[in-house]
Structures are given as C-alpha cells and as structure tokens.
Amino acid sequence: MTLLKLVENRMHELPTLPLIAQRVVDLINNPTSSAGELERVIQHDQALTARVLKLVNSAYYGFPRRITTVGQGIVILGYRTLKELVLSITIAGLFQMKGEHKGFDRIALWQHAVGTAVGAKILARSAGLPLEDEVFSAGLLHDIGVLLLDLCLTTEFEELFALTSQGHLPLIRAEEQVLGFNHTLINKMLAEQWNFPPLLVEVLCHHHRPVQTRNYWAAVALVFLADNLAQEAGIGFLEGYDTNPDFKTQVWAWLELEIKIKASVLRQIKGEMLRAADFFALC
C-alpha cells in the first residue's frame, strides 16, 4: 500500500470539521448572510456560547463592561470579528489532538495558522480586496494536512520533521523527498471531503505555489504572502522557505501592494499575536 493510500484510508481518524465551523464557513462565503444567522448558529451550542462569552470578556478585547449575550457580542465586536472568533475556537480543537510524533508542537502549528490568517486579512485590506473573511478562514486551515500526516505516518513523519527542524529542507520539500507528495494534496482531500467552497479548496491546494492556481488567484496569493510573513515574524511552527525572494516580490506587485508596507504589516501581525496570549489560553 502506498503512503498516500495509507493516509487516505485513515482520513476518518481526523475528526470532521465541527458542524458549527462548517456553518460559519458557509456564512463567510455567503454575501447575504446576517448577524442574526450567526447568533442562531452559536446559540445552538451551549459550550460554544460559553467559550465565546469568556473570550469576549477577556483582556484580549478589554471592554469596560461585561457582555452577557451573544447578541451583545455581535453588536460590540462586529459581525466580522465574531465570525473570526467562532471559526478560530472551533478549528483550534483539531490542533489539540495528540499525534504520533511527540516532538512535534501542534500548538506552535496553530499559532502559525493564526498568524497567517491575521496577516492575510491585513494584506487583503491593504490591497483593497473584499476577501478578508475568506483569506482569514483559509489562513487558519492552510496547514491542516500536516495534522493528518502526523496522525498517520510515524516513521516517515519523524524523518521529514527532522529534516525541517534541523533546517536542512523546508517542510514542503522534505515531504516531497520522504513521502513523494506534500501536505497540500492532503489539504485538497480533506477540503473536498468536508465540502469546502471552491475558493477555500483552491487556497489550501496552492498556497505554497500560487502560480499553479487557475482560479481565485488573489486569495491564493494573499495567503502565500501571509504564510511567508508569519514565518519571517517567527510565529509558531516554522516550516522554512521554499520560494525565490524575487518571486515573492513579484507577488507583491501582482497584488498591487507596495513592498514598503511589509514592515508595517509585520508589526501589525506581531502586535496581534502579542495581544492574543489570552486568546490562545482560552481556545
């Protein structure tokens, strides 16, 4: 049996994306969705409601008065922020599972995912592209395939993890050398199994090599840049660079973003991650 077939056969061992997270993804990709719909989705899950209110009342947001209902949270935080919050809480659970490789820090991978999501949102806003919600959710999920590799492949994952952690190869190239494929293929399999919208599937498939995408190029490019910026900022798990610097400069230009804003974007990402200490503890 090939390694890819082994991973495919064990995909069911990774819990399905929680129904609420899938519903929030649907809301994000539906331009006519409303705050009322989000409130109803949250209120169907008492545990999620409690966690949302706990986070909303944490030092991360710093509101002077206590928020006691999801409706108040939507009014005060805004629809977009609460969508991001709910999606982050529900996806975080996938990263808290125990894998086969004891040296692999899944929490660090989660921190990198959040850093990428935040960076992609900032870049979309800077580029004037109406993709903030979509690229935030894509950023959170862009390395989900790595979790499945850790779950399924003990010996091989240890080998590729050693190559990456010792700085010999970027993760994606270590995967290709050891496994013959990389985590973006696993991303595609999971995204299709979970019935993700086409934009999200495309980003999860091509965020390392945006030239391979045929559709949703801007979203793919935004997550590609954000992934690299999160690495440069030293946030969470560092999978190494696999891109010619000149190509990254071209991507900035293709998105009509001036490279001089890079330092500002990095500061914003780092600032958000510093503020998010309570957020990580509560997720």
N, C-alpha and C positions, 0 to 999 in steps of 0.2 A: 504494500500500500504506500502510495506517495505521501510525503509530508503534507502537501496541500489537501489531499483527500482525508488524511487523519484530522486535520484542523476542521475541515468542512463537516465531518461526521460528529465532531464534538461541539459544534457551534451552539447546540441546545444547552450546553453547560453554562454558557454565559447568560445570566438572566435577561429576559426580554426587557427592552426599554420600558420603564413603567408606563402604564396606560396614560397617566396624567402627563408625563413628559411628551408622549406622542401627541396628546391633545394640544399641549402648548405649542409644539412644533407646527401643528395644523393651524393654530391661531396666528402664529408668526407669519405663516405663508398665505394667510387669507387677509387681503387688504380691507375687507369689510368687517373683520372681527371687532368685537367691542369689549370694553372693560367689564361689562356685566357678564359676558360669557366666561371671561377668565375667573371672575369671582365665583361663579357657579361651579367651575371645574375644581377650584381649590376647596370649596366648602364640601365637596363630596368626599373628601379625605380628611378626617379629624386630625390625624397625626401630622399631615402636611400643613394644615391650618395652624396648628400649634407651633410648628417649626418656622413657618413664615412670620407669625407674630413675634416669636422670640428674636428672629433676625431683624425684623423691622424696628424692634425696640432696643437693639444692641447699640454699642458705642460706634459701630461702623456707620450708622446713619445719624446718630446723635440728635434725635428730635427731643425738644424740651418737655413734651407731654406724652403720656402713654397712649399708644394706639391699641385699641381693643378689638377691632373688627377688620376683616379683610377689605371690606369696602372703604374704610378709613385709610387703610394702607395704599389702596389704589389711588385715592384722591390725593394723598400727601406725597407718595413716591412717584406717582405717574404710572400709566398703563405699561409703558415700555420697560421701566425699571422692574416692575413686579413680574412681568413675563420672564425677564432675565433671571430674577431671583428664584422663581419656581423651577425653571429649567435647570438652573445650577444645583439646587437642592436635590432634585430627582436624579440627575445624572451622577452626582457625587457618589451615590450608593454603589454604582458599578465599579468605581475606583477603590472602594473599601474592601472588596473581596480579596481573599488570600490566594495568591498564585503559587506556582511551583518553585520559583526561584526566590530564595529568602533574601538575597542581596538586592533585589530589585525594589525600588521605593515607589510604590503606586501613588502615594500621596504627592510625591515630587512630580510624577507624571500629571496628576490632577492640577497641581499648581501651574505647571507649564500650560495645560489646556486652558485654564482661566486667563493666564497672561496672554495667550494667543487670542482668545475671544475678546478680551478688552482691547488689545492692540488692533484687531480687525475692525472693531466698532469705531475706534478713534480714526483710523485711516479712511473708513467709508465716509465718516462725517467730514473729514478734511478734504476728501475728493468730491464732496457734494453728491455722493451716490446714495440713493434710497435703499441701502442694503444693510443698514446697521443691525437689524434684528436677525436677518438671515446669516450674516457672517459671524455674529456672536454665537449662535447655536452651532454653526459649523466649526468654529474655533474650539468649543467645548468638546466636540466629538472627533476632532481630526486625527487623534491617535488611538481611537477605540480598538482598532485591530491589534495593537500591541498587547492589550489586556488578554485577548484571546490566545495570542501566541504564548504568553506567559502561562496561561491556564493549560494549554495542550502539549507544549513541547518542552520537556525538562532539560534534556542534554543539549539539544540544539539551541535553546534559548540561552543557556549558560554560556555557550560558545560565542554566540553573537553579542551577548551582553558584555562579555569580557573584551571583545574587540572594540566595542563602543566605549566602555567605561575607561579603558586604558588609552583612549584617544587615537587608536590605530585607524579606525574607519567610522564614518558617520553611520548612524543606525540603519538607514535605508540600504546602504551599500553592504553593510555587514549581513543584513537579512538576505540580500540577493546572493551574497557569496556562500552563506551557510545553508540557506533554505531553497534558493532558486526562485524565490518570489519575495515580495515585501508586504508590509502591513497595509498598504493602500488597497491591495487586492482583497484582503480580509475585510477592510472597511466597506468595499463595494458589496461583498457578500452579505455582510450584516445590514447595510443600509437597504438593500433590496429585500432582505428577509423582514425587516421592520417597516417596509413600505414607506420609506422616506420620500419626500418630494424630489423631483429631478435636480433642482439646484443643489440641494444638500448632498445627493449622491455624487454629483459631479465634483464638488469641492473635496469630499472625502476621498475620491479616487485620484485626484490630480493636484492636490495642494503642494506636493513636492516638486512637480514638474508641470507647471501651468501651460507650457507650450503644447502639451498633449491633449488639452481640452478643446472641444469643438463648440461647447455651449457654456453660457454663464461665465465667460472669461473673467469679467471684472471681479466677481465673487471669489473665484479660484485665486486670482492674483492678490487680492486683499488678504486672504488667509495665508497665502505663501509668504508675503512680506511680514505679516504679523508673527508667523511662526519663527521666522528668522530674527525678528526684533526681540521676541521673548527669549530666544537663545542668547542673543547679544547682551540682553539685560541680565542674564544669569538666573532666570526664573525657573525654578523647579528642575525637572529632569532635562539634561542637556544631551540631545541626540546627535549633535555635531552638524557641521555644514556640508552640504553636497551641491553647492551652487557656485558657479563662477561669479565673482563680485561684479564683473561687467554686466552679466545678465540681470542681476538684482537692480542695478542702476537703470537698465532698460525698462524693467517692470515699473519702477517709479515713474519713468517718463511716459510709459503707455497709459498709466492711470492718471496722467496729467497732475502728478504730485511732485512738488519741488523737493529735491533731496535735502535741502537745507532745513526742512521741518523735521527731519529724522531725530535730531537731538531733543526737540520738544516732545515728539511722540514717545521717545524712550523715557523721558522724565515723567510723562503722564502715566505710562504703564507702570513704572516703578512706584509712583505715588499711589496708584490704585491698589497695587499689591501690598504695600505697607499698610494701607488703611484696611485691608481685607483680613488682617490677622484674626479678628473676632469672627469674621465670616467663615474662614476655614475651620476654626474650632467648633462652630455651631453646625456646620454642614455635616 
